[in-house]
Amino acid sequence: MIISLRLAASNFPINPAELFRRDDDPVRLAPGQTVFQEGETGDCMYVVLEGSADVFVGEILVESGTPGALLEEIALADSSPRAATVVATMPARLARIDERRFHFLVQQTPSFATHVMKVLAERLRHMNLMTRNQAVA
C-alpha cells in the first residue's frame, strides 16, 4: 500500500528554498541517487531547492518532497538514527543544514522554527493516518 504525502512549503510565508537559493555548496543529486539511508547517523537536515525526492520508511513511500520541502529535520532534534531513506526522483539540488546553521536561521528567521514544528506535526498526523489505515486493512 502506498500512502504518500506531498511536501512543499505551502504554509510558510516564504518558501524555505528561497532562504537558501544562493547556497554556495548545495548537494547535487542525479535521479535515483540516495541522499541518506534509514538507520544512518544523522547530523543535518536538508531543504529541497530544485527537483524532487521520495521518502521511504522501509519499502513504503510516505512522502514526496518538492522545492521548499524539509528532509529529515528530526535529525537536529535528537541523536537517533535516520528514520527514512530519501532518493532523488529527478535531478535535484539540496541545501544541507547542520545544527549550527539551523540555530542561526532560527535566531534570524524565527518563523522558520514555527514552520519546522508545523512540518513535524503534519508528518505525525500523516503517520497516524497511515497506521490507522493499515490497521483497518
N, C-alpha and C positions, 0 to 999 in steps of 0.2 A: 504494500500500500504506500503510495506517495502522497503526502500531505505537505505542501510547501508554503512558505511564507515569502512574499516578495518584499525585500527590504531595500529601502531607499531613504531619502532624507525628507520625506513629505511633511513631517510635523515640526521641523526645525526652522526657525526664522531665516537661517542661511544654510544652504546645503554644506555639510561638513567638507565635501570635496572642494568647495570654494576656499575654505580656510587653508588648504594645502596645495592649491592648484599650481603654485610656483615652487613646490618642493624640489630641491636640487638633487635629491638622491632617492628617487622613487624605486620601488620594487617593480620590475617589468616581468610579465609572465606571458608565455605562449599558451594557446588553448590546450587544455589537458594537463598543464603543469600544476603541481601541488604547492600551495602556499605553506601549509603545515598539516601535520597528521594528528589525528586523535591520539591522545596519550603522551605526546611530546611535552617537554617542559616549555612553558610559555612565559615570556618576559616582555611582551609587547602586544599591541593591537594594531589593526590596520584600518585604513579608510580607503574604500574603492574610489579612485579618481577617474578612471576610464575603464570601459569594458564591463565584464561581469564575472561572478564566481558563484559556484554552488557549494552549499554547506551540507555535509553528510554526517549523521550520527550513525555509526556502523554503516550499514548499506542503505539507510533511509535518507532520502533527500528531504531536508527540513526547511531550507531557505535558499533563496537566490538573491545575491547581492548585486546591486547596480550602483552607478556613481552616487556617492554620499553614504552608502551603507557602511556600518561599522562591523568589523570582523574580529571576534574573539576578544572583545573588550574586557571580558571577565578575567582574563589573564592578569590585568592590572589590579584586580580586586583581591586576589588570593594567589597562593603559590601552587595551586592544583595543576595537574596535567591538562593539556588542551582537551576540551570537551567535544571537539568535532574535527573533521578533515575538511579542508577547503581547497577546491580545484577550480582553476580558471576555465571558463566556458568559451571565452573569446580572448583575443589579445587584451591584456589588462595592465593597468598601472595603478599601484597602491602606495599610499603613504604609510610608512612604518612609524608607529607612535610608541616610544618607550615610556617608562614611568616618569622620568624627568620632564620629557616633552609634554606628557599628559598633565602633570601638575602645573606646569607653566601655562598651558592652554586653559585649564580650569580657572586659574587666577586671572588671566587676561580676558577670558570669554566665559563668564560664569554660566551662561545659558547652555554652553556645551555640556557641562556636568549634568544639567537637568535633562538634556537630550539623551545622554548616555543612560541615565536612570530610566527614561521612558522606553528606550530600546530594550533594556533588560526586562522591564515589566511586560512589554509586548511579547518578547520571546518566552517568558514564563507562562503567560496566558496561552500562547500558541502551543507550547509543550503540554500544558494541562489539557487542552482540547484534543491534541493528538492522543494522549493517554486515555482519555475518556472514549474516543472513537475506537481505539484498539480494544478496549475492554468490552465494548458493545459488539464488536465484530466477531 
